[in-house]
Amino acid sequence: MNYVTPAGLRDVMPEEALQREQINSQVQALFSEHGYAPIETPSLERMDVLRAAGRIPSLPFKLFDASGDLLALRPDVTMQVARMCATRLRGQAGPFRFRYTQRVFREADQQAASRELTQIGLECLGIEGPQVDAEIVGLFASALRSAGLATFKIALGTVGVLRALLETCPADGAWKNQVLEAYHASDFIELDRLTSLPEVPTAFARAIAQLPLIRGGRDAIERARQLAEPLGCARGLADLASTFDILCEQGMEDALLIDFSIMSSFDYYTGIVFEAYVPGMGASLGSGGRYDGMLASYDGDSLPAGGFAFYLEQVMAALAGQAGASRPLRIAVPKGSLNADTIRVLAQAGLDTTGLEDPGRQLIISNPGVDYIIVRPTDAPVFVAMGAADCGICGRDSLVEASPDVVELVDLQYGACKFVVAQPKGATPAVQERYRKLGSIRVTTKYPNITKAYYDRIGQQVEIVRLHGNIELGPLIGMSDRIVDITATGTTLRENNLEVVDDVMESTARFFANPCAFRMDERVLRLATTLKTNIAE
């Protein structure tokens, strides 16, 4: 009998539970002092409600009830508040101010990550304008201080400019959706590719590509205005500037960073957006923003709305010292075929790479201002996503396979290879007959996520057998029909009488960072800029 808790869930023992209780009590008292009333929403929500809000993250727990309704454990409280106001408070005069502490459930990106998190947050509905936006952001900062955090940064932006650019740009809808996906995934390499397509008007392409790179203080808002105003797309910038000014008057300037790259995993935000970070943490503490259109999604009154939530567990991790003090820049450096070129581009960027070419058994090479963490390419995304390294280099294939929460910054254009589908020569009729009879084929691979995504894309049922090496053996001995593998020259395939039947994706080395380091450590952005400039030359 196995008596451990399910993956991603855990017990909370008295000492930690007491600390959680104290933090929650202090924060909820703060919210109460500012007129926010407590609410509770159900742990289970109808899938129709979640889908009506737009894009949602992966849901780990879905089930049918006795009536046949598809339900899910909530991934977020905000959409439930909107649903509640649209149905229970229809026609009532606002404003409404609510506060809550509730558990939410998200699919974990890493095996060590929790799938059950505690959100502490508030929502303000029925009021709009910079004054209330400043109130919400100010309370976010006050809540973090009440929890015991002394040092943090709130990245502040607006989705208004991007949405205006996409609405105005005379490009097709599929391209616009791809741009939004790239923003949501923080994949600025893909964004560069999309905005370099010849069919996209140059002025809009330039603005969309440059927008996520704008950051700083009050001057950053003016730079965004200069970029967007000639195109008639400066939506939300006046309110953002006013909100920023109000917060600065309240003494918050040192805690603020204007950043137009932030984009929630949800797409219901319509105006100001913000996220909180502390040094050394891999992910944000929490986020919020304005979501004026959500109540209408539930056929409710059209009300302005805004709010935020932070994760209690993330705050406690920061309080426990996991954020760490100031340290050298940590870069995850891949072993293997990418190693020599990685050392070359880092040296060209002006970093001291002494000792990297022959580290022996050393796993960390420390040079002035930089620590190199030597890892397998497949592990680099994990080290960076979890904050153990600030940034790193690996192939695009490792990033796609791991699907980490990272910011993809530069295509380094070396280590080129591609993923292919291959089978024994002349096996096509047999494979097609197997699919006709059984409705699926069997594929061996080292890359199950990439393989699944490919077959999902072409709409074909597949059984995936994961191996760690010599996957070519699968179809050669009858264990599988095909393979999905990475190839540079095709020599191994030819020598084993295998032929390529389709291309899956291409891969080159990429420079990437965790979201916190990207926004809080200027060294990361400087390095990304230098690497990109060197490639262009």
FENMO-V123615 format. One record per backbone hydrogen bond with DSSP energy under -0.5 kcal/mol. NH is the residue of the N-H (numbers start at 1). CO is the residue of the C=O. Records with the same first field share a line. If there is no record, write none. Layout:
NH->CO + CO
This chain:
3->1
9->6
13->11
17->13
18->14
19->15
20->16
21->17
22->18
23->19
24->20
25->21
26->22
27->23
28->24
29->25
30->26
31->27
32->28
33->29
34->30 + 31
35->32
36->31
37->35 + 97
39->99
45->72
47->70
50->46
51->47
52->48
53->49 + 50
54->51
60->58
63->71
65->69
68->65
71->63 + 69
72->45
73->61
74->43
81->77
82->78
83->79
84->80
85->81
86->82
87->83
88->84
89->84 + 85
92->89
95->125
96->125
98->123
99->37
100->121
102->119
104->117
105->74
106->115
107->58
113->110
115->8
116->8
117->104
119->102 + 117
120->310
121->100 + 119
122->308
123->98
124->306
125->96
126->304
133->129
134->130
135->131
136->132
137->133
138->134
139->135
140->136
141->137
142->138
143->139
144->140
145->141
146->142
147->143
148->145
149->144
152->150
153->277
154->255
155->153 + 275
156->257
157->273
159->271
163->159
164->160
165->161
166->162
167->163
168->164
169->165
171->169
176->172
177->173
178->174
179->175
180->176
181->177
182->178
183->179
184->180
185->181
186->183
187->182
188->186 + 408
191->187
192->188
193->189
194->190
195->191
196->192 + 193
197->194
200->197
205->201
206->202
207->203
208->204
209->205
210->206
211->207
212->208
213->210
214->211
215->213
216->258
220->217
221->217 + 218
222->218
223->219
224->220
225->221
226->222
227->223
228->224
229->225
231->228
232->229
233->228
237->234
240->236
241->237
242->238
243->239
244->240
245->241
246->242
247->243
248->244
249->245
250->246
251->248
252->247
255->252
256->253
257->154
258->216
259->156
260->214
262->259
267->55
270->290
271->290
273->157
274->288
275->155
276->286
277->153
281->278
285->276
286->276
287->309
288->274
289->307
290->272
291->305
294->291
297->293 + 294
298->294 + 295
299->296
300->295
303->301
306->124
307->289
308->122
309->287
310->120
311->285
312->118 + 310
315->311
316->312
317->313
318->314
319->315
320->316
321->318
322->317
324->321
329->369
331->329 + 371
332->391
333->331 + 373
335->375
338->335
339->336
342->338
343->339
344->340
345->341
346->342
347->343
348->344
349->345
350->347
351->346
353->351
356->353
359->356
362->359
365->372
366->364
367->365 + 370
370->367
371->329
372->365
373->331 + 371
374->363 + 372
375->333 + 373
379->376
380->376
381->377
382->379
383->379
384->380
385->381
386->382
387->384
388->383
389->383
390->330
391->330
392->512
393->332
394->510
396->508
398->395
399->395
400->396
401->397
402->398
403->399
406->404
407->513
408->186 + 406
409->407 + 511
410->511
412->410 + 509
413->509
417->507
418->487
419->505
420->485
421->502
422->420 + 483
423->499
425->497
427->424
431->427
432->428
433->429
434->430
435->431
436->432
437->433
438->434
439->435
441->461
443->463
444->482
445->465
446->484
451->447
452->448
453->449
454->450
455->451
456->452
457->453
458->454
459->455 + 456
460->455
463->441
464->462
465->443 + 463
466->464
467->445
473->470
474->471
476->472
477->473
479->474
480->474
481->442
482->442
483->422
484->444
485->420
487->418
494->490
495->491
496->492 + 493
497->494
498->493
499->423
501->421
502->421
504->419
505->419
507->417
509->414
510->394
511->410
512->392
513->407
514->390
515->405
516->282
518->514
519->515
520->516
521->517
522->520
524->521
525->521
526->522
527->523
528->524
529->525
530->526
531->527
532->528
533->529
534->530
535->531
536->532
537->533
